[in-house]
Amino acid sequence: MDFTYDEAESAVAELARKIFTDRVTPDTLRAFEQSGATHDAKLWGELAAAGLVGTALPEDQGGSGHGLVALLALLVEVGSSLAPVPVWSTLVASALPIAQFGSPSQRALLGRVAQGEALTSAAFVDEASDDPWEPATRATPEGNGFRVSGVKTCVALADEAARVLVTARAPSGRAVLLLVDPRAAGVRLEEQRATTGERLSRMTLTDALVPEADVLAGEDRGDAALAWTLDRALVGLCALELGVVERALRMTAAYATTRHQFDRPIGTFQAVSQRAGDAYIDVEVVRLSLWHAAYRLAAGLPASREVLIAKWAAADAGHRVVYAAQHLHGGMGFDRDYPLHRYYLASKHVELLLGSASRQLARLGASLAEA
């Protein structure tokens, strides 16, 4: 398979790389971390003005309609630069399913998203679930809407989003996808901090009413909509991880050629070069498994197993890459004035969101055994 970007995908990646190179530096990241903001609103506005926020949104809603792979290419650049912008939470985790399953009135929100005038987010992780991506939040039918109760954790932009996509299960056991107004009665937000220091929210829903107008996918198509949404959300996290670990490895390679010991670059030592070589192989595993899953999703082919493989590779191989990068940098890897520590924390955050690599491997093994 040829996973080379096409013209549109290359243009998205190159434009994003240029903007992030100019606007995201260790100094700007340090200032952002001290600000307490959820995202860099000015940078998000620049992405919207450049048309990047609308990369995969429908053309009739002000987007470019370039598709999933172009959006993932943008996410790789976000991970590579650590740009503090909500591409995953707004564009992948919530705007994509709204575009796919939304009513005309729900899709109208996407025009404001493309212009950078509104944010959306998603609440996937259930505090009460053994599998954090399995909905434990309860949605009880009321009229043509639902009453929702449960606790969602690690919700980005919850206090700023126009709507938060909430996954839940009806009494029938079928999934439903709901667009919750975070300011509605019965919704309470508590501040949380991610591994990276990002400000997130714990969202407690207590009989919160979601009217018919905000039901994205009811019981009749909720299971299919949930699977579609989670596949893309998970592959989006894998794309972020690819950007993170690829940059961490490049930083390590550069360091190993300039750091001298015994009058030689440390990269010439066999143990160092072997560790870096193993990390290179791990990065390629993350890359190829990601694009294989993305190719199948974009082509409308069954991809549940490929997504699971990409998820496992990002969590497992990604973990090894950033550990190797820290090890080969020695004390510099832990210096908070040196940028590598941010990549370690970003990778760990993605790994925790994806879930245990060993759990993914067990699920993959069970899937293969059933085949």
Residue, then its C-alpha position, 0 to 999 in steps of 0.5 A: m500500500d502507498f500511504t503517501y499524502d495526496e496533493a491536498e493532504s500534503a498542502v494541509a500538512e505543509l501549511a500547518r507545519k509552517i504555521f506551527t514552526d512560526r508560532v509554537t516555540p518553547d517560549t510560547l509553550r511556556a507562556f501558555e502553560q503559565s496562562g491556565a488557558t485550555h487552548d491558544a485561542k489566537l493560534w486557533g483563529e489563525l488556523a481557522a483563517a488559513g482554512l485548516v479548522g475546516t479541513a475535513l468539514p463539509e463544504d456546505q458548512g464552510g469546510s474544505g471537505h478534504g476527508l479523514v486522512a487530511l485531518l490526520a495529517l494535521l493532527v500529526e503536525v499538532g503532535s510534532s509541535l505540541a501546538p495547544v489547539p483542540v484539533w482532536s477534541t473539536l474536529v475529530a471527536s465531535a465535529l466529524p460525527i456531527a457532520q456524519f450523523g447530524s440533522p441539518s440544524q445540528r450541522a449548522l453549528l459546523g459553519r461556526v466551528a470552521q470559522g473559529e467562532a465556536l468549539t465543540s468537544a466530546a465526553f467519551v471516558d466514563e468514570a464508572s466503566d472498567d473499559p473507559w471507552e465503554p459508555a456507562t452513562r445512563a440515558t433514559p428516554e423522555g419524550n423524544g429526548f433523554r434524561v442523562s446521568g453519569v460521570k464523564t472524566c477528562v473532558a476538554l473545553a467543557d466550559e467553553a464548548a457550544r455542545v459536548l458529544v456524550t456517549a451513553r446507553a439506554p435501558s435497552g442496552r443500545a448506545v446513544l450519542l447526545l449533544v449536551d449543553p454544558r451550561a444546562a441544568g443537571v450538568r456540573l463541571e469540576e476542574q481536572r489537570a491532565t498529565t501534560g498540565e492541560r486543564l480538563s473537566r470532570m462532567t457530572l450529569t444528574d438527570a440532565l435533559v437532552p431535548e430531541a434537537d440535541v439527540l445526535a444518534g438515538e437507539d435506532r442507530g446509536d451502536a453503529a454511530l458509536a463504533w464509527t465515532l470511536d474508530r476515528a477518535l482513536v485513530g486521531l489519538c494515534a496520529l497525535e502520538l505519531g507526531v510526538v514520537e517522531r519529533a522526540l526521536r529526531m531531537t534524540a538523534a540530533y542530541a546524540t550527534t552533538r553531545h560528546q563523551f570521550d571526545r566522540p559523539i555519543g551516537t557513535f557508541q554501539a549501545v546508543s545507536q542500537r537503542a536509537g535504532d530500536a526507537y526508529i523501528d517503533v516509530e515506523v510501527v506506529r506510522l504504518s499501523l496508523w495509516h493502514a487503519a486510516y486508509r481502511l476507514a477512509a475507504g469505508l472498509p471494515a477496520s475494527r481490527e486495524v484500529l485496535i492494532a494502531k491503538w496498541a502500537a501507539a500505546d506500546a511502541g510510543h511508550r518505548v520511544v519516549y523512554a528511549a529518548q529520555h534515557l539517551h538524553g540523560g539528565m537533559g531529558f528531565d530539564r524543564d528548560y529543555p523541550l523534550h520533557r513536554y514530548y514525554l508528558a504528551s506521549k504519556h497522556v495519549e497512552l493513558l487515553l488510549g488505555s493499557a497496551s496489554r489490554q489492547l493486546a489481549r483484545l486483539g488476541a481474542s479477535l484473532a482467535e475468533a477469526 
